[in-house]
């Protein structure tokens, strides 16, 4: 038996050495795998931290954008309210002006009248002549100027609401009104006269 044991001993030692070598290789491989896994774990932890920072930054940017959006919507609402208020005020002013203008149109000095309304001797423009008149019997509660500027007149078949100007004239106790009349003034338009026939030596009077 002893002989068999010593005979198998080199083989067993060789198997043991091989097994030991394989075990050492496996341990080295496991250590390398462990180091690799640890590196990946550290990398994953860094990536997770980076992603968490990006998430927090995104949430912060989202909150900031929502705040800006709310501020913009609030500004838009205020602008619309202000525009509505201005439109209401504009409409109220328009209605008030219309009422005032209507009241002014209806305001005529009762009892007053234009004593004389005469055309000026010269023309002021093509087909236009100035007329003037004297206002009489002005009510006591009216000033001369207000009564003159609110007194209508009829000239050449057309009623004019008021003169274009009123003024006191030197050496006259009355206020005068003035109107520009652009109708019924044929003598304020060009016309020809005294046509002469140079061939026959005669003269013909013609008004175009």
Secondary structure, 3 states (H helix, E strand, C coil): CHHHHHHHHHHHHHHHHHHHHHHHHHHHHHHHHHHHHHHHHHHHHHHHHHHHHHHHHHHHHHHHHHHHHHHHHHHHHHHHHHHHHHHHHHHHHHHHHHHHHHHHHHCCCCCCEEEEEEEEEEEEECCEEEEEEEEECCCCCCCHHHHHHCCCEEECCEEECCCCEEEECCCCCCEEEEEEECCCCHHHCCCCCCEEECCCCEEECCCC
